[in-house]
Amino acid sequence: MTSISKRSLLKTAALAAIASAVLAGCGQREDPAPAATAPAPTAEPKPVTRAAWVYVGTPGDAGWTFAHDQGRLAAEAHFAGQLQTTAVERVAAGADAERVFRDLAQQGHDIIFGTSFGFMPAMVQVASEFPNVRFEHATGFQLANNLGVYDSSFFQSSYMAGIIAGHKTKTGTLGFVASFPIPEVLRNINAFTLGAQSVRPDITTRVVWVGAWFDPPKESEAAQSLINQGADVLLQNTDSTAVLQTAERNGRFAFGWNSDMSSFAPNAHLASAIVNWTPHYIASIESLRNGTWQSQRVIGGVHNGVNELIKIADVVPAEARTKIENLKAQYRAGTFSPFTGPLVDNQGKEVLAAGQVADRPWLDSMNFYVRGVEGTVPTR
């Protein structure tokens, strides 16, 4: 490069520097790029909870298992994307239930719901083997550090059904299709009878035991036997629609049980005694996710919407409807119990003194029929 060229370049550079300084003085300059900032911290997402339900029947029963499965599905929707559920159907009490509970615990489920009274021994055993898994048993009474119990008060609805039966019976004889002679079933038989007797004191109830929770042929046979013996209004503590449909075929009346069964036998259906497990399942899973779950016995009823009598038929007299609405208000206020003394069994023995209201231990140990129920309680 020549010296002239060098001088030209130096001159050009000097002029550029002067121009730059002038521009800077006039405020025409580039602002420095903003400093990079770290992204705002985000909350750690809670892990997906894994919950399992073990059923004694199938959701297709339109009754007990159907009601539990509706609760499972509602919980799944409530915790959208945060809850993974498993359901195992047709599990028998005993060794089969124990195997299923153990398998579900080994698979990594966080909480397991057993939905039959007969599952209690199996749940107690398996819960002791998996202390970090939570277990909840429907209708039982045994607790452990990681085992809770949840139940409902079907006897409240049974008493209301009895009021309707007392208004509708022509023969004065009611029928009850029963599963197993355990306190929860005996409470429903006795409450149904007492409700009816509050309308007609001379009413009697006949019972047929089928030895199963879900066996439509046996349930139908039992219902037919009761109808043949003069029963014209039936209730059941079994899981299918068979009793209601048998009543329909015979021109008699009956009730839905566990869920709304009005569509299965519209002419026979007087009302449905339902159970809503959804609030419990959502609350239980929420407490597990929040770290506040604890072993306890939770018993729902009409007061908190777990139990209800719905779809009361048009053929039910206005007088009965009014009684039931008043009774629901008393249940919600906690001012009425179907089991209030004086109360005697069907052998004439006093089982509850005058003015005494049954407490939970009394209800849990019920092993008798009240006056008006025919026969004797079978031994298990």
Secondary structure, DSSP 8 states (H G I E B T S, - for coil): --HHHHHHHHHHHHHHHHHHHHHHHTT---------------------EEEEEE-SS-GGGSSHHHHHHHHHHHHHHHTTTTEEEEEE-S--TTHHHHHHHHHHHHTT-SEEEE-SGGGHHHHHHHHHH-TTSEEEEET----BTTEEEEE--HHHHHHHHHHHHHHH-SSSEEEEEES--SHHHHHHHHHHHHHHHTT-TT-EEEEEE-S-SS-HHHHHHHHHHHHHTT--EEEESSSSSHHHHHHHHTT-EEEEEES--GGG-TTTEEEEEEE--HHHHHHHHHHHHHT-----EEE--GGGTSEEEE---TTS-HHHHHHHHHHHHHHHHT---S-BSSEEBTTS-EEE-TT-B--HHHHHT--S-BTTB-S-----
